[in-house]
């Protein structure tokens, strides 16, 4: 049976979600469908990631281990090192939407007072929590960097679930003082989280977690280097699925192994010289994509476009030292190129555009996301001056009510015509 249909069937009756999601039988049914569908996965690394995600979801909903909600950019290694079950509500919101239940969760979020101009990830989470569809957290971990809505949402959620919320305050300016400040918070937070969840803080386990995280980093760099080949060996749409590992997996053995599996598969494909077919336009994709419909990605593919690389898959931090775990994690958090003056994001995007030899850059401007869309006009001007056509594609990752897909396709079509004219101009 089709994997998506199996999940949709299990979840079709919203009133029974609590029962279905907390029953181990549901996970065995989905696991069976996943195994049967194994050969249909374009990459075994994605299949492995599906198994990892299913296992994590089962652990979160069946309540075998304390669950901690972790916001998108929080260093999740902290939770793995205490053998807790990290849960990303942002990923859950994308999944709920992908399964066709997003509009309902969004409406519930709006009924709870979350205005429609707020990020739809947050509205969806608020609605799903209100409906009792998310696993009860023992604690919540939010970081102030990049996503300024997350700490506020998490504080609201902490009230709903009557659970402690730990907020990591990340200063905007990096430097030695900032590193020491963030490291000190992380160390205190690690001890407090252990106490709240009844875990024993163990430095050896923390060191091991950082080694896994370094393994994930190394393997993703390996995969990313292979992606410089032309034609592109893997579809960027497939690569956007690996966001799951960035948000939830870093610090787990599974994420490191899945990263290795991905890089090995790409290497085999590159060795066999089997690219992704004809490439009319190579694109650099900024931010995420719509999860409520595949129309935009399908359109790009049909027009001969490939996502040669995505900003979210860029590894921007240095390897961590397991002997100095908190300082290393602090450096990683502070290293994010988007939590700096916009010139830094421009520098990184220019480097990626050159490295992956792209013809154009698409910034998916998700409504309500200040960290990404805030500087997008400055970004566009600077990149255009440097020679790349740039499209700011206004849209929403989860809320299909905000944007008719047809409008996005028209803008993409016009952008592709520009790219085509440029290519023809080069040939004359
Ligand atoms: S899209 Fe932007 S505002 Fe929304 S959760 Fe992600 S970082 Fe936060």
Boltz pocket constraint, residues with backbone or C-beta under 6 A from the ligand:
constraints:
  - pocket:
      binder: B
      contacts: [[A, 72], [A, 90], [A, 119], [A, 120], [A, 121], [A, 122], [A, 146], [A, 147], [A, 148], [A, 149], [A, 150], [A, 366], [A, 368], [A, 369], [A, 370], [A, 371], [A, 372]]
      max_distance: 6.0
